[in-house]
């Protein structure tokens, strides 16, 4: 099992046009691996990725319910909210990046070298700074914060641009490169919590690089 990331033109303009036909060319990653610890609410989650010489373009579309958006500060615990996540690791790299984003577009992003759990998070990791992520571009369909959980059915989306410079690559990204990673959906503190993945994990822990699947750059 692998996810193929299609290449697009280098002059692609990334904006809030959700109906941009460029996304029609992206392979759909349907998240269907539901952890047994989840509640009876299982949202439908689709992830899509594209790339050009500048970076990755990531999109999540969610058919959801019981949506919570509380965390609004960069590097806050967005996994407690209605949250989607992309983890990516270049071939041969010593560390991976986790892009965790709630439905309001708030981001948490670490550079993780040793994912072993520790008191402050992980044994060896670094929080990216606001300056490092300043060239990311983020769009979201829901407000940045909700005063109360949305209990009715609702669709929401986020999409964002990730410049390759964040990965400190030693060579130019080209067609045929193979990365590893995974896509996730969680809602730790929603009234109906759930944990869903694209590539399966063997325990309730998204930070398992050994469970990452192939991401093939076409």
PyMOL commands that set and color helices and strands:
alter all, ss='L'
color gray80, all
select helices_A, chain A and resi 21-25+78-80+164-167+209-211
alter helices_A, ss='H'
color red, helices_A
select strands_A, chain A and resi 2-7+28-31+33-34+44-51+55-64+83-89+96-102+107-118+121-127+137-140+154-163+178-186+195-197+213-217
alter strands_A, ss='S'
color yellow, strands_A
deselect
rebuild
show_as cartoon
